Amino acid sequence: MCQRGESVVAPVISHLLGTITLLGIMVVIVAVFLGAQLVINMNVQELRLTEVAESVARELVELASVHTLGGSGVSIMHLTVPQEIYGQGYTIELENIEGERIIVRVRLQIYQVIRVVVVPNFGKSSIEVVSGEVSLPGLGTTVSPRLLLPIPPGSGERRPALVAFSQDDTVYLGFAIVEG
């Protein structure tokens, strides 16, 4: 014989298990969707970082070529890079490696892209990245191997630039924030 309480409990438990199963499936679907969205977003950010690294590399090669051929004391080239990448600030760094090659690193907090640039040297001077910050009185700013973007608000018409300057028989390259 079936008692009155048993007939009510069985449907309640089956509905409860069904609801929990449906909620679990929904959580898995949302997790898969968010994971796919994250992968797509990282691919897009990698593409944008690659574009910035290649742009800086081209401008670096051009500035080094112009400076070594021209032989002036200080050469400046404004960078044509975005202030932010998808609303995030980013860092561009230069680093020397053997054989007068320079690494251009562009990184967000969670992702980085590295490009190696061979710097053409048409003159007799060697080409190196500045080590640390160097003050150039003629520019009224410092030159550094690292550039943090975006430029802080309230800086007026200041723009990021690549700077090349000669000292002894060496051409030094770095970044500066200069008037516009």
Buried (B, 14 or more C-beta within 10 A) or exposed (E): EEEEEEEEEEEEEEEEEEEEEEEEEEEEEEEEEEEEEEEEEEEEBBEBBBBBBBBBBEBBBEBBBBBBEEEEEBBBBEBEBBEEBEEEEBBBBBBBEEEBEBBBBBBBEEBBBBBEBEBBBEBEBBBBBBEEEBEBEEBEBBBBBBBBBBBEEEEEEBBBBBBBBBEEEEBBBBBBBBEE
